[in-house]
Amino acid sequence: MGSRLYGLCPRERAVRMYPTAEPKPVIRRMAEELGVHHEALRNGIRQAEADAGERDDVLTTDHVSAAQVKDQDSGYWLSSG
């Protein structure tokens, strides 16, 4: 897979850059340099690490599944009332 950093939004680019940066940059400083909010960058890095199996957090696919269940449940309650 080639490097496709051009064309990504700044947060996505920063999330992809962070794991390969040496030494590890301070997230707040890296976010400031790239023009993104530091919490958006921090959350993106955490999510990428979870998706890669490096954290015990919820995977992106689990978030999508939970949202789909919530949508289905809300449709059930709205249609049965």
ChimeraX attribute file (.defattr): number of C-alpha atoms within 10 A of each C-alpha:
attribute: neighborCount
match mode: 1-to-1
recipient: residues
	/A:1	3
	/A:2	4
	/A:3	6
	/A:4	9
	/A:5	13
	/A:6	8
	/A:7	8
	/A:8	11
	/A:9	10
	/A:10	16
	/A:11	20
	/A:12	17
	/A:13	16
	/A:14	23
	/A:15	22
	/A:16	18
	/A:17	13
	/A:18	17
	/A:19	14
	/A:20	9
	/A:21	9
	/A:22	7
	/A:23	8
	/A:24	10
	/A:25	12
	/A:26	11
	/A:27	18
	/A:28	14
	/A:29	11
	/A:30	18
	/A:31	21
	/A:32	13
	/A:33	10
	/A:34	14
	/A:35	12
	/A:36	17
	/A:37	14
	/A:38	18
	/A:39	12
	/A:40	14
	/A:41	24
	/A:42	17
	/A:43	12
	/A:44	17
	/A:45	21
	/A:46	19
	/A:47	19
	/A:48	19
	/A:49	17
	/A:50	16
	/A:51	17
	/A:52	10
	/A:53	12
	/A:54	11
	/A:55	13
	/A:56	10
	/A:57	13
	/A:58	13
	/A:59	18
	/A:60	13
	/A:61	10
	/A:62	12
	/A:63	11
	/A:64	11
	/A:65	12
	/A:66	12
	/A:67	12
	/A:68	12
	/A:69	12
	/A:70	12
	/A:71	11
	/A:72	12
	/A:73	11
	/A:74	11
	/A:75	11
	/A:76	11
	/A:77	9
	/A:78	9
	/A:79	7
	/A:80	6
	/A:81	5
